[in-house]
């Protein structure tokens, strides 16, 4: 069963999303050549504390950091560490917060200094794929309409959609039903209803869609070593269409 959020739940989730959006907006300004990902994590920790919220990730199933930092071929769940960003890299920032028991989750992929044209295209296609998916988060659509819209847009632009990792429901917990693949046929699965809240998150690879897990047991990396991008918003389904809570 996909949880349906009450009006009060949606008000609290909207507050959670606004706080998260503010944190990411501030955090992305620190992404530059020469900074390490652990430094970015420490900045994120201070920003999270300043907003009187809690990291949704730190300690979750043993995850050791406040945020995920995924560089180049790292798809998701990159662990902040000593690795220093350099000109031409791309960095995925994935951040989640718990505001008084209400969770929000969002991700953005950023250029580090100047990047090449193909990586620019990868970032832009992934960003737009998220928008295409969100457009389908409407009452009486099917869950897979979101998935199909993302896959269709990504593949039309010459990239591939990750299969092993998916979006998810969110609200009172970081991960709730349903799982939301970024691929599939349209008009399948649950019918969408007002009050459902989803974390929609396309992960898009420059080469093959296949991934493997790095030796740290957390970080997914592309099997062929080509770059990957990731965007995510927490989205509520309303009678007036999708509402991005982390915009």
Backbone bond lengths (Angstrom), bond angles and torsions (degrees), N, CA, C in turn:
res aa  C-N    CA-C-N  psi(-1)  N-CA   C-N-CA  omega(-1)  CA-C   N-CA-C  phi
1 X - - - 1.459 - - 1.530 110.27 -
2 X 1.326 115.82 131.71 1.461 120.30 176.30 1.528 107.84 -84.88
3 X 1.340 117.99 122.81 1.473 119.49 -179.18 1.530 112.02 -61.25
4 X 1.325 115.36 142.11 1.469 122.50 173.59 1.520 107.34 -106.75
5 X 1.315 116.81 125.44 1.456 121.19 -176.90 1.522 110.67 -86.86
6 X 1.324 115.71 142.90 1.459 122.02 176.34 1.521 110.01 -76.20
7 X 1.317 115.88 170.33 1.466 120.64 176.77 1.524 110.95 -59.73
8 X 1.328 116.74 -39.12 1.462 120.73 178.42 1.534 110.64 -67.76
9 X 1.331 116.28 -41.33 1.473 119.72 175.89 1.527 110.72 -56.28
10 X 1.320 115.85 -46.30 1.468 120.34 -177.07 1.526 111.78 -64.83
11 X 1.334 117.09 -35.54 1.465 120.10 176.21 1.519 110.51 -63.26
12 X 1.327 116.68 -43.37 1.461 120.85 -179.25 1.528 111.16 -70.04
13 X 1.318 116.70 -39.30 1.467 119.93 177.54 1.525 111.47 -66.48
14 X 1.318 116.25 -33.21 1.466 119.95 176.05 1.530 110.31 -65.01
15 X 1.340 116.68 -40.13 1.465 120.20 176.73 1.521 110.83 -64.69
16 X 1.325 116.10 -43.42 1.459 121.26 178.06 1.525 110.62 -59.16
17 X 1.320 115.96 -45.16 1.465 121.18 -179.12 1.513 112.56 -64.74
18 X 1.324 116.98 -40.03 1.466 120.35 178.95 1.521 111.18 -63.76
19 X 1.330 116.26 -41.03 1.467 120.37 178.02 1.520 110.13 -63.31
20 X 1.327 116.61 -45.55 1.459 120.70 -179.91 1.525 111.34 -61.55
21 X 1.309 116.75 -43.24 1.459 121.24 178.77 1.534 110.63 -59.33
22 X 1.317 116.03 -41.75 1.466 121.47 178.97 1.526 110.73 -62.86
23 X 1.331 116.75 -42.15 1.463 121.57 179.91 1.532 110.58 -63.07
24 X 1.327 116.96 -47.01 1.464 120.65 -178.55 1.527 110.68 -65.26
25 X 1.327 116.45 -39.93 1.464 120.43 179.09 1.528 110.63 -58.25
26 X 1.323 116.72 -41.82 1.466 120.66 179.07 1.528 111.29 -73.64
27 X 1.320 116.44 -40.31 1.466 121.18 -174.48 1.523 112.16 -65.62
28 X 1.319 116.71 -39.01 1.468 119.11 -174.65 1.534 112.56 -64.78
29 X 1.322 116.91 -20.42 1.466 120.44 179.12 1.523 112.82 -68.41
30 X 1.334 116.49 -16.32 1.463 120.51 -179.46 1.525 112.81 -92.11
31 X 1.322 117.58 -3.85 1.466 121.25 -179.04 1.527 108.93 -78.38
32 X 1.336 115.19 113.84 1.469 120.66 -176.90 1.522 108.61 -160.96
33 X 1.317 117.80 161.12 1.467 119.91 175.23 1.526 110.70 -58.99
34 X 1.340 116.31 138.42 1.458 121.24 175.57 1.512 115.17 99.69
35 X 1.328 118.50 -12.33 1.461 120.49 179.04 1.529 108.56 -95.65
36 X 1.325 116.76 142.91 1.463 120.80 177.67 1.524 109.69 -89.45
37 X 1.312 116.10 158.58 1.470 119.41 -178.99 1.531 111.28 -69.82
38 X 1.335 118.31 -27.99 1.466 118.59 177.23 1.529 110.34 -69.69
39 X 1.318 117.06 -32.09 1.466 119.84 174.95 1.526 110.49 -64.89
40 X 1.332 116.43 -40.72 1.464 120.24 177.57 1.527 110.17 -63.25
41 X 1.327 116.98 -39.51 1.460 120.91 178.34 1.526 111.43 -63.23
42 X 1.320 116.51 -39.94 1.471 119.66 179.24 1.524 111.54 -66.78
43 X 1.320 115.83 -37.14 1.469 119.60 175.39 1.525 109.89 -64.55
44 X 1.339 115.46 -43.23 1.470 119.89 178.55 1.528 110.86 -59.73
45 X 1.326 116.63 -40.64 1.466 120.31 179.81 1.528 110.92 -60.08
46 X 1.328 116.47 -42.68 1.469 120.53 179.48 1.526 111.05 -66.24
47 X 1.341 116.57 -40.65 1.466 120.25 178.83 1.528 111.15 -65.64
48 X 1.316 116.15 -39.73 1.470 120.83 178.47 1.527 110.11 -64.61
49 X 1.319 117.05 -45.74 1.466 120.85 179.48 1.520 111.56 -63.72
50 X 1.335 116.72 -36.66 1.462 120.89 -179.19 1.523 112.19 -64.57
51 X 1.332 116.41 -25.78 1.464 121.20 179.51 1.527 112.48 -93.55
52 X 1.326 116.32 3.67 1.477 122.44 178.61 1.536 112.09 58.06
53 X 1.331 114.75 38.49 1.461 120.42 173.34 1.528 107.69 -120.30
54 X 1.332 115.39 178.62 1.463 121.59 -177.03 1.519 108.69 -122.26
55 X 1.324 117.09 140.74 1.453 119.92 173.53 1.522 109.75 -60.04
56 X 1.335 115.97 130.77 1.465 120.64 177.58 1.521 111.73 -78.26
57 X 1.323 116.29 -14.61 1.469 120.22 -173.20 1.522 113.54 -98.15
58 X 1.339 117.08 -39.48 1.464 119.33 -172.41 1.526 110.96 -62.06
59 X 1.322 115.29 120.01 1.455 120.74 -178.25 1.518 114.29 87.53
60 X 1.348 117.46 -8.57 1.459 119.99 -179.45 1.527 109.14 -68.76
61 X 1.313 115.67 113.06 1.475 122.48 -176.27 1.529 111.11 51.86
62 X 1.341 115.40 29.08 1.455 121.08 176.29 1.514 115.38 91.85
63 X 1.344 118.45 4.75 1.465 119.42 -179.88 1.532 108.92 -62.96
64 X 1.350 117.59 132.45 1.464 120.06 -167.92 1.523 117.07 -90.49
65 X 1.338 118.87 -1.66 1.471 119.92 -171.97 1.520 111.13 -127.25
66 X 1.345 114.94 170.80 1.465 121.13 -179.45 1.520 112.55 -78.54
67 X 1.341 116.14 -31.58 1.460 122.28 -177.51 1.524 109.01 -137.53
68 X 1.320 116.38 170.18 1.459 121.93 171.45 1.526 108.80 -103.93
69 X 1.325 115.98 134.53 1.468 121.71 178.19 1.529 107.83 -125.96
70 X 1.319 116.98 109.18 1.468 121.60 -173.81 1.529 109.58 -115.29
71 X 1.345 116.09 118.41 1.462 122.15 -173.84 1.526 110.56 -104.53
72 X 1.318 116.32 130.17 1.464 123.52 170.49 1.529 112.49 54.41
73 X 1.335 116.97 -103.70 1.464 121.36 -175.71 1.523 112.72 -77.39
74 X 1.333 117.29 -7.45 1.471 120.58 176.97 1.527 108.37 -77.63
75 X 1.313 116.26 125.86 1.465 121.61 -173.83 1.525 110.68 -85.46
76 X 1.307 115.93 -57.22 1.471 122.57 179.63 1.526 109.13 -150.32
77 X 1.340 114.38 165.40 1.470 123.48 173.23 1.528 112.95 64.49
78 X 1.338 115.68 30.59 1.456 119.14 173.42 1.517 110.62 -66.07
79 X 1.323 116.73 131.78 1.466 121.74 -179.10 1.527 109.31 -92.13
80 X 1.322 118.83 123.13 1.467 120.50 177.24 1.527 111.84 -56.67
81 X 1.340 115.00 139.62 1.457 119.82 -178.51 1.517 110.95 -159.98
82 X 1.317 116.13 -150.55 1.462 121.82 -174.59 1.525 113.29 -80.73
83 X 1.341 117.65 -11.46 1.462 120.02 -177.05 1.532 110.38 -59.84
84 X 1.323 115.24 129.05 1.464 121.91 -176.22 1.526 109.40 -99.36
85 X 1.327 116.74 135.04 1.457 121.29 177.95 1.516 110.55 -70.08
86 X 1.311 115.66 142.55 1.457 119.80 178.08 1.525 110.22 -129.10
87 X 1.312 115.71 159.63 1.464 122.44 179.02 1.531 110.10 -51.96
88 X 1.330 115.50 130.68 1.458 119.96 178.26 1.509 114.77 97.14
89 X 1.344 117.20 -12.47 1.468 120.54 175.39 1.532 109.95 -71.01
90 X 1.326 115.47 162.82 1.464 120.86 163.25 1.516 107.71 -122.89
91 X 1.323 116.30 145.07 1.462 122.09 -174.49 1.516 110.64 -127.90
92 X 1.324 116.48 123.65 1.454 121.87 171.71 1.516 110.26 -90.79
93 X 1.321 116.59 122.58 1.468 122.62 174.12 1.524 108.20 -105.68
94 X 1.317 116.64 120.60 1.460 122.32 178.30 1.522 106.99 -119.60
95 X 1.333 116.28 121.75 1.461 121.27 -173.53 1.524 109.08 -133.48
96 X 1.311 116.03 138.24 1.465 120.84 174.85 1.516 109.71 -136.21
97 X 1.330 116.74 146.51 1.466 120.26 178.31 1.524 111.26 -132.48
98 X 1.315 113.17 155.68 1.456 122.80 174.19 1.525 106.96 -114.09
99 X 1.333 115.58 111.88 1.458 121.79 178.24 1.524 108.13 -109.97
100 X 1.312 116.48 102.37 1.465 123.04 177.43 1.528 111.79 52.63
101 X 1.342 115.66 40.36 1.456 120.51 177.03 1.518 114.67 88.79
102 X 1.322 117.07 7.93 1.467 121.67 179.28 1.538 108.57 -120.12
103 X 1.327 114.86 124.59 1.465 121.12 -171.69 1.523 111.95 -101.44
104 X 1.322 115.04 142.74 1.465 122.08 170.31 1.521 107.74 -134.75
105 X 1.334 115.82 155.64 1.458 121.90 -171.03 1.530 107.80 -148.08
106 X 1.324 117.18 133.33 1.464 120.13 -179.75 1.524 109.34 -153.77
107 X 1.326 115.38 156.28 1.466 120.78 179.04 1.517 109.89 -145.06
108 X 1.325 114.68 153.74 1.460 122.38 178.38 1.518 107.90 -146.81
109 X 1.326 117.21 145.72 1.460 121.20 174.39 1.524 108.38 -112.34
110 X 1.334 114.89 131.06 1.459 121.48 -172.09 1.526 111.59 -123.03
111 X 1.336 117.12 146.75 1.462 120.10 171.62 1.520 109.93 -76.60
112 X 1.316 115.98 146.43 1.459 121.26 173.17 1.527 106.85 -105.18
113 X 1.315 115.58 102.53 1.467 119.58 -173.68 1.520 109.90 66.12
114 X 1.317 116.62 -143.45 1.460 121.29 179.44 1.524 109.86 -84.70
115 X 1.317 115.51 135.31 1.461 120.25 177.67 1.523 109.05 -123.91
116 X 1.341 115.60 163.46 1.461 118.74 -177.02 1.528 111.10 -76.48
117 X 1.318 115.61 168.22 1.470 121.74 -173.33 1.519 112.07 -62.78
118 X 1.323 117.43 -36.89 1.468 119.67 -177.41 1.525 111.14 -68.98
119 X 1.315 117.30 -36.86 1.467 119.48 177.61 1.531 110.88 -71.83
120 X 1.318 116.66 -35.24 1.464 119.29 173.29 1.519 110.82 -58.73
121 X 1.336 115.10 -45.20 1.463 119.60 179.20 1.526 110.79 -63.01
122 X 1.325 117.05 -42.35 1.472 121.05 179.11 1.523 110.90 -57.57
123 X 1.326 116.84 -46.92 1.466 120.55 179.89 1.526 110.56 -62.47
124 X 1.323 116.69 -46.32 1.464 120.02 -176.24 1.529 111.37 -67.20
125 X 1.316 117.52 -40.27 1.470 120.55 178.76 1.531 110.24 -64.39
126 X 1.310 117.15 -41.18 1.461 119.92 179.44 1.522 111.20 -65.54
127 X 1.334 116.26 -41.75 1.473 120.54 176.82 1.535 110.95 -60.04
128 X 1.320 115.39 -45.44 1.466 119.34 -178.59 1.527 111.82 -71.24
129 X 1.332 116.55 -32.13 1.467 119.79 176.63 1.528 110.44 -61.88
130 X 1.326 116.52 -39.33 1.463 119.73 175.43 1.523 110.23 -60.18
131 X 1.313 117.52 -44.37 1.470 121.14 178.67 1.525 111.20 -61.26
132 X 1.338 116.07 -41.19 1.468 119.93 178.67 1.524 110.92 -62.79
133 X 1.326 116.59 -40.82 1.458 119.91 177.65 1.512 112.47 -65.96
134 X 1.326 116.31 -43.16 1.466 120.63 -178.95 1.530 111.15 -61.93
135 X 1.324 117.33 -36.26 1.474 120.75 178.67 1.521 112.56 -56.29
136 X 1.323 116.36 -28.33 1.465 120.91 -177.32 1.533 113.20 -89.21
137 X 1.325 117.62 -2.40 1.467 121.74 -179.62 1.527 109.56 -82.26
138 X 1.321 114.22 69.80 1.465 121.87 -173.38 1.529 111.02 -127.88
139 X 1.305 114.82 148.97 1.465 121.06 176.80 1.531 110.19 -52.16
140 X 1.332 115.20 132.38 1.471 125.72 177.64 1.520 114.54 79.16
141 X 1.329 118.81 -7.05 1.457 119.20 166.11 1.522 109.25 -72.22
142 X 1.328 116.21 167.75 1.456 120.99 175.09 1.523 109.77 -98.27
143 X 1.334 114.79 156.14 1.463 120.32 -179.32 1.527 111.29 -55.14
144 X 1.333 116.75 -41.47 1.466 119.91 -175.94 1.534 112.89 -72.51
145 X 1.321 117.92 -11.12 1.468 118.85 174.94 1.533 110.23 -64.04
146 X 1.337 116.15 -33.71 1.467 120.85 174.76 1.526 109.28 -64.28
147 X 1.330 115.21 -49.58 1.467 121.75 -178.13 1.519 111.66 -58.98
148 X 1.312 116.27 -47.55 1.467 122.12 -176.54 1.528 111.15 -63.80
149 X 1.328 116.61 -41.77 1.470 120.39 -179.09 1.522 110.96 -62.16
150 X 1.331 116.40 -40.51 1.466 120.54 179.07 1.524 110.36 -66.00
151 X 1.317 116.95 -50.80 1.466 120.20 -177.83 1.526 112.09 -60.79
152 X 1.305 115.48 -43.92 1.470 119.76 -177.76 1.529 110.74 -60.46
153 X 1.325 116.29 -44.39 1.468 119.61 -178.15 1.532 110.98 -67.75
154 X 1.316 116.62 -44.55 1.467 120.71 -177.96 1.523 110.91 -62.16
155 X 1.317 116.67 -49.36 1.461 119.97 -175.18 1.526 111.60 -70.75
156 X 1.314 117.59 -29.48 1.462 120.72 175.95 1.525 111.31 -64.72
157 X 1.336 116.40 -22.05 1.454 121.46 179.88 1.531 113.14 -102.01
158 X 1.323 116.53 10.95 1.456 120.38 170.63 1.512 116.53 87.30
159 X 1.341 117.63 12.25 1.454 120.87 178.67 1.531 109.78 -113.28
160 X 1.320 117.12 179.49 1.468 120.97 -177.87 1.519 110.81 -125.89
161 X 1.333 115.07 152.00 1.462 122.21 -177.29 1.530 109.62 -100.93
162 X 1.311 116.20 130.21 1.463 122.08 177.59 1.524 109.76 -62.21
163 X 1.317 116.76 136.34 1.472 121.82 -179.18 1.532 113.13 -99.73
164 X 1.345 116.45 -30.20 1.476 119.16 -170.38 1.521 113.46 -76.16
165 X 1.320 117.67 -19.63 1.465 120.90 -176.73 1.523 109.01 -126.03
166 X 1.326 115.88 142.15 1.461 120.86 -169.75 1.521 110.60 -138.27
167 X 1.341 114.94 168.04 1.452 120.52 171.43 1.520 110.40 -76.01
168 X 1.346 116.27 -177.23 1.462 119.17 -170.98 1.516 111.17 -163.15
169 X 1.311 115.15 161.08 1.452 120.33 168.41 1.524 109.62 -69.62
170 X 1.333 115.64 159.22 1.467 120.33 -176.67 1.530 108.19 -156.02
171 X 1.319 116.05 156.62 1.467 119.69 178.06 1.512 111.29 163.59
172 X 1.341 116.37 -95.94 1.462 120.34 177.51 1.525 111.02 -76.93
173 X 1.318 116.38 -15.22 1.464 123.37 175.58 1.524 108.56 -133.28
174 X 1.328 115.48 158.17 1.458 119.48 178.94 1.523 111.40 -63.39
175 X 1.323 116.19 -42.87 1.461 121.27 178.62 1.521 109.77 -120.06
176 X 1.314 115.71 119.37 1.461 122.69 175.95 1.526 108.46 -128.37
177 X 1.340 115.83 170.19 1.465 119.45 171.58 1.518 108.91 -65.88
178 X 1.332 117.92 147.45 1.460 128.13 2.86 1.522 110.52 -99.02
179 X 1.334 115.86 172.57 1.455 120.07 163.74 1.526 107.98 -79.36
180 X 1.343 115.90 143.82 1.467 120.66 -177.14 1.521 109.14 -125.33
181 X 1.326 117.94 91.18 1.470 119.79 177.28 1.525 110.80 -62.49
182 X 1.311 115.62 157.25 1.463 121.42 176.33 1.527 111.39 -100.00
183 X 1.312 115.77 24.09 1.460 122.29 178.81 1.529 108.31 -153.73
184 X 1.317 116.49 157.82 1.461 120.35 176.14 1.515 112.61 140.38
185 X 1.317 115.01 174.63 1.454 121.97 179.32 1.520 110.14 -82.00
186 X 1.336 118.38 152.48 1.472 120.15 178.67 1.529 112.19 -74.91
187 X 1.336 115.58 164.03 1.468 123.64 170.80 1.528 112.79 63.86
188 X 1.337 116.34 33.84 1.462 121.33 178.94 1.532 109.37 -119.45
189 X 1.324 115.82 156.25 1.459 120.84 172.17 1.514 113.57 81.09
190 X 1.325 115.68 -163.40 1.456 122.39 -173.68 1.526 112.03 -62.50
191 X 1.329 114.57 146.59 1.467 120.88 172.50 1.526 107.80 -82.54
192 X 1.322 116.21 134.43 1.455 121.20 -175.57 1.530 110.91 -78.78
193 X 1.328 115.16 139.69 1.456 121.53 -176.96 1.522 110.81 -129.71
194 X 1.315 115.05 153.66 1.457 120.92 176.58 1.530 109.76 -56.77
195 X 1.332 115.87 134.84 1.458 120.60 178.33 1.514 114.47 99.82
196 X 1.322 117.38 -9.03 1.460 119.59 173.00 1.529 108.82 -74.92
197 X 1.329 115.94 145.30 1.464 120.91 179.15 1.523 108.58 -131.63
198 X 1.338 115.50 127.73 1.452 121.87 -174.19 1.526 111.43 -125.30
199 X 1.319 116.02 147.38 1.461 122.34 163.97 1.528 106.38 -99.37
200 X 1.318 115.66 103.70 1.466 121.98 -178.52 1.521 107.36 -95.21
201 X 1.350 117.17 127.67 1.469 118.15 -170.45 1.529 113.37 -151.63
202 X 1.328 117.01 86.09 1.459 118.76 173.35 1.523 112.27 -64.93
203 X 1.328 115.03 135.06 1.465 123.49 170.91 1.518 106.01 -117.40
204 X 1.312 116.98 121.51 1.463 122.11 -167.93 1.521 109.82 -125.59
205 X 1.332 115.62 130.57 1.461 121.52 -178.53 1.521 111.61 -106.38
206 X 1.318 115.58 147.31 1.453 121.44 177.65 1.530 111.08 -71.73
207 X 1.331 115.86 -33.84 1.458 120.87 179.66 1.520 111.53 -110.39
208 X 1.323 116.63 -127.67 1.460 121.36 179.89 1.531 111.39 -65.87
209 X 1.331 115.78 153.74 1.460 120.13 177.14 1.525 112.13 -77.08
210 X 1.306 117.44 -11.83 1.463 120.86 -172.67 1.525 111.84 -73.57
211 X 1.332 115.35 143.31 1.460 122.50 -179.10 1.532 109.76 -130.44
212 X 1.308 114.52 165.13 1.472 121.06 171.30 1.528 107.23 -137.48
213 X 1.315 116.02 163.90 1.461 120.87 179.03 1.528 109.44 -97.31
214 X 1.315 115.53 130.43 1.463 121.41 -179.13 1.531 110.79 -67.70
215 X 1.330 115.33 170.85 1.462 120.91 -175.73 1.522 113.23 -63.18
216 X 1.342 117.71 -20.46 1.472 118.98 179.38 1.522 112.79 -73.97
217 X 1.336 116.72 -5.57 1.459 120.67 176.89 1.516 115.11 81.88
218 X 1.334 117.18 -1.06 1.463 122.22 -176.77 1.528 113.25 -120.81
219 X 1.318 115.71 -51.98 1.461 120.09 -166.59 1.522 111.92 -76.03
220 X 1.339 115.70 125.75 1.458 121.08 173.37 1.515 108.78 -86.79
221 X 1.318 116.94 133.05 1.460 122.21 177.61 1.522 109.31 -126.72
222 X 1.318 116.50 153.25 1.454 119.82 179.20 1.528 109.44 -67.28
223 X 1.314 115.11 142.25 1.468 120.30 -176.26 1.520 111.76 -67.25
224 X 1.337 116.40 -30.53 1.466 119.65 -177.55 1.531 113.26 -97.19
225 X 1.327 117.62 -0.53 1.458 121.17 177.39 1.514 115.62 82.88
226 X 1.343 117.17 0.52 1.460 119.72 177.95 1.532 110.11 -79.13
227 X 1.321 115.54 163.85 1.462 121.29 -173.33 1.533 112.55 -70.77
228 X 1.326 114.52 158.22 1.462 122.74 178.46 1.525 109.24 -136.60
229 X 1.328 116.87 151.75 1.471 122.13 176.89 1.521 110.15 -130.15
230 X 1.320 115.95 157.45 1.470 122.03 -172.55 1.529 109.41 -148.52
231 X 1.321 115.91 126.14 1.462 121.30 172.58 1.520 108.43 -130.37
232 X 1.332 116.24 149.27 1.468 120.32 -176.87 1.529 110.19 -154.12
233 X 1.323 114.94 141.80 1.463 122.24 169.64 1.525 109.45 -135.07
234 X 1.323 115.20 150.80 1.461 121.25 168.29 1.524 107.44 -90.49
235 X 1.331 116.04 126.05 1.473 122.18 -168.72 1.521 110.03 -130.20
236 X 1.327 116.19 131.47 1.470 121.79 174.25 1.520 109.87 -101.76
237 X 1.322 116.17 140.81 1.463 121.25 175.28 1.529 107.90 -91.57
238 X 1.319 115.93 121.41 1.461 121.71 -178.62 1.526 110.03 -123.27
239 X 1.315 116.44 169.00 1.468 120.26 178.73 1.524 111.41 -64.87
240 X 1.335 116.99 -20.12 1.461 121.90 179.93 1.534 113.08 -99.68
241 X 1.340 116.20 12.60 1.458 120.19 179.39 1.524 111.40 107.81
242 X 1.329 117.05 -176.41 1.464 119.72 -177.44 1.522 112.01 -69.13
243 X 1.327 115.47 140.30 1.461 121.59 176.27 1.520 108.48 -118.90
244 X 1.325 117.12 116.70 1.463 121.44 179.11 1.526 108.17 -79.33
245 X 1.328 115.88 115.32 1.465 120.46 -177.04 1.522 111.76 -83.37
246 X 1.341 117.54 -19.04 1.461 121.69 -177.53 1.523 111.03 -110.74
247 X 1.319 117.65 27.67 1.472 121.53 -175.53 1.525 109.91 -79.19
